[in-house]
Amino acid sequence: MIDDLSVRIPEAQTGILQQAVNDAEGMILDVCNRTSIPPLMFNLQLGLAEVYARRIMAAGEDSRSEGDVSVSNSYSKEIPEDMMKRILAHRKLKQAVVSK
């Protein structure tokens, strides 16, 4: 997955990419009540890892100016809505335990 992510964000260091993949995996497992990510969710994890990697790379920097060029980072703190809907579609319900 790191290789695929590095194609999307070639300027990112391997450590940032690995952290983003780990964060994406943890979030998906937590929200979906799963212990492993099925292969069909690979692209979803990859997309979420890209969001996380870009956030890590922009951490603490809202805008920057270099000469006549200004760059503004408008990365949301939330997971994109379309991506969250896709994640929730894979959610497993927790089974309630009934005591006797």
N, C-alpha and C positions, 0 to 999 in steps of 0.2 A: 504494500500500500504506500510506503514511503516513496517508491519510484514513481508511482502514479501521481502522488501529490506534488513531487518535485517538478513534474511536467507543468502542472497548473501554476506553481509558484517557484520558478527557477532561482529567484534571488534569496530564498529562505535557506537558512542553515539546517542541517540534518537534525540537530537537537530540537529545534523549534518544530519541525515537521513531526518528529516522534512524539513530542509532548502534545501536539494538536491531535494526532491519531489516538493517543491514549485518552485524552479528554473526551473526544467524540465517542469512543467506545464506552467509556464509563457513563456518559450521559445517556446514550441509547440503552445500555443494559439497565440502568436505574429506572428510566421512564417506562421502558417496555416490560419491566419485571422479568427479565431474562437472565440466564447465566452465560449465554454465548450469543454471538451475532450470526444469524444465518447468512449463507452466501448471497442470497437475493437482496440483502441490505448493504452489500459492499459499496455501491455507488452512493447510497445515502450517507454512510459513514464517511466516505471520501469527501462528499460535499460539505458535511458538517466540520470535518477536519480542516478544510480550506477556510471556512469562516473563522474557526478558532485560530488558525495559523496567522491569518491576516490581522486579527485582533492582537495577538501576541506581538507581532512585528510593529504594530502602531501604538502599543501601550504607552500611555503618558504623553502622546503627541496628538494634539487636536489640529494644529496647523503649523506650517513652516514656510518661511520665505527665503529664497536664495536669489538675490539680485532682483530682477523684475518678475520672477516667477514665484507664485504663491501656491501652496498645496494644502488642501483641507481634507482631513480624514473624518468622514462622517459615518464611521462604523457604528452600527447599533449595538447596544448591549444585549439585545434579545436575539433569539434564534429566529431566522426568517420564518414568517407564518406558513408559507407553502411547505417548507422543510419540516416544520413541527407537525403539520397535518400528516405528512408522509410517515413520520416517526410514530405518531399516535395510531396510525392504521395497523402497526405491527405490535401493538400493546397486548400483553397477555393479562387477563384478569387474575387477581390474587384469589386463592381459594380460602374461604372462611372455614375455620375449624369449629365444629360444634361439640361442646363437651356433653358428656352423658351424665 
